[in-house]
């Protein structure tokens, strides 16, 4: 797994889009680590939307429904 902080927002989204839920579980990817690695100043609105949409694909990252 590359250094997440070194990736551009677009590259991070592209990497996450290639992962399956099984990959996320096997690699033990932590959404908090992703959040710490992302520089919000580098995120445009489209990047943020794409990142959140991509993270929402993984049950480990899904927010509980009320």
C-alpha positions as CSV (number, residue, x, y, z in Angstrom):
1,X,0.0,0.0,0.0
2,X,1.5,3.4,-1.0
3,X,1.9,6.3,1.4
4,X,-1.6,7.7,1.3
5,X,-0.4,11.2,2.2
6,X,1.8,11.3,-0.8
7,X,-1.1,10.6,-3.2
8,X,-3.0,13.3,-4.9
9,X,-6.7,13.3,-4.0
10,X,-7.5,11.9,-7.5
11,X,-4.9,9.2,-7.2
12,X,-6.3,8.2,-3.7
13,X,-9.8,7.9,-5.0
14,X,-8.6,5.9,-8.0
15,X,-6.7,3.5,-5.7
16,X,-9.7,3.1,-3.4
17,X,-12.0,2.5,-6.3
18,X,-9.9,-0.5,-7.4
19,X,-10.2,-2.1,-4.0
20,X,-12.9,-4.6,-3.1
21,X,-14.4,-5.0,0.3
22,X,-12.3,-8.1,0.7
23,X,-9.1,-6.1,-0.1
24,X,-10.0,-3.6,2.6
25,X,-10.5,-6.3,5.2
26,X,-7.3,-8.1,4.2
27,X,-5.2,-5.0,4.1
28,X,-6.7,-3.8,7.4
29,X,-7.3,-0.3,6.0
30,X,-8.4,2.2,8.6
31,X,-10.7,5.0,7.5
32,X,-9.1,7.2,10.2
33,X,-5.7,6.7,8.7
34,X,-7.1,7.8,5.3
35,X,-8.7,10.9,7.0
36,X,-5.4,11.8,8.6
37,X,-3.5,11.3,5.3
38,X,-5.8,13.5,3.3
39,X,-4.9,17.2,3.2
40,X,-8.2,19.0,3.0
41,X,-6.6,22.0,1.3
42,X,-5.9,19.7,-1.7
43,X,-9.4,18.5,-1.9
44,X,-11.8,20.1,-4.3
45,X,-15.5,19.6,-4.1
46,X,-15.5,16.9,-6.7
47,X,-12.6,15.1,-5.0
48,X,-14.3,15.2,-1.6
49,X,-17.6,13.9,-3.2
50,X,-15.7,11.1,-5.0
51,X,-13.7,10.2,-1.8
52,X,-16.9,9.9,0.3
53,X,-18.7,8.0,-2.3
54,X,-15.8,5.5,-2.6
55,X,-15.5,5.1,1.1
56,X,-19.2,4.4,1.3
57,X,-18.8,1.3,-0.8
58,X,-17.0,-0.5,2.0
59,X,-19.2,-1.8,4.9
60,X,-16.3,-1.2,7.3
61,X,-16.5,2.5,6.6
62,X,-20.3,2.9,6.4
63,X,-22.0,5.1,8.9
64,X,-24.8,3.4,10.9
65,X,-28.3,4.2,9.7
66,X,-30.6,5.9,12.2
